[in-house]
Structure formats: structure tokens, C-alpha cells
Amino acid sequence: MVDISINDEKLVCAFNGRLDTVNCSKWEKELLDKVKESKIPVVFNLANVEYVASGFLRVCLQISKLAGNGNLELINMSDYVKKVFTLSGFDKYLNIQD
């Protein structure tokens, strides 16, 4: 569900499929640990994500706090996924790129 790598001094997380609460719980701890260890900016690539639920929104908030202000960037969102972030108001707190 998530492929984690380091590119250009950023921790890049490429997600796939449905990011519901059950799926997020499978890799959440590993991701949080990687962010704590790396202490570098984080990029969430959502190009292959078809669905996000509140569990993933919670993960985004946790990672944003761990990475520091402005050090989490969300890229390549579909219109549907972007709408979820907008309706929840997360677009005002997270760095969402077109």
C-alpha cells in the first residue's frame, strides 16, 4: 500500500489503492517511525490512490506534526481525493500541490 524511499533529501511515500482505516493501520507505525528517524521533509505521492478515509487524514496530521511546519507535501491527487481534503478543511493546514 505504501512504498517509502528517499529522493533529493526528502522521504517520498508513494501510496496505492484505498487508504481506509484498515489499510492505514497496516503501515502507519512503520511510516511514523521512518519520519521520526529521517528528520527530513516528507512527500506523499497520491497518484495511485482512489479513496481516502478519516484514518488517512489522521495519519497526514500526525506526519505533519512530526515533520514540522510545512515539511509535508501532498502531490498528484485525483480530483476526488482533493475534494475530500477540501471538504474536511485539511487543504488549509497541509501543503497540497496541483
Rosetta blueprint (number, residue, H / E / L):
1 M L
2 V E
3 D E
4 I E
5 S E
6 I E
7 N E
8 D L
9 E L
10 K E
11 L E
12 V E
13 C E
14 A E
15 F E
16 N E
17 G E
18 R E
19 L E
20 D L
21 T H
22 V H
23 N H
24 C H
25 S H
26 K H
27 W H
28 E H
29 K H
30 E H
31 L H
32 L H
33 D H
34 K H
35 V H
36 K H
37 E H
38 S H
39 K L
40 I L
41 P L
42 V E
43 V E
44 F E
45 N E
46 L E
47 A E
48 N E
49 V E
50 E E
51 Y E
52 V E
53 A L
54 S H
55 G H
56 F H
57 L H
58 R H
59 V H
60 C H
61 L H
62 Q H
63 I H
64 S H
65 K H
66 L H
67 A H
68 G L
69 N L
70 G L
71 N L
72 L E
73 E E
74 L E
75 I E
76 N L
77 M L
78 S L
79 D H
80 Y H
81 V H
82 K H
83 K H
84 V H
85 F H
86 T H
87 L H
88 S H
89 G L
90 F H
91 D H
92 K H
93 Y L
94 L L
95 N E
96 I E
97 Q L
98 D L
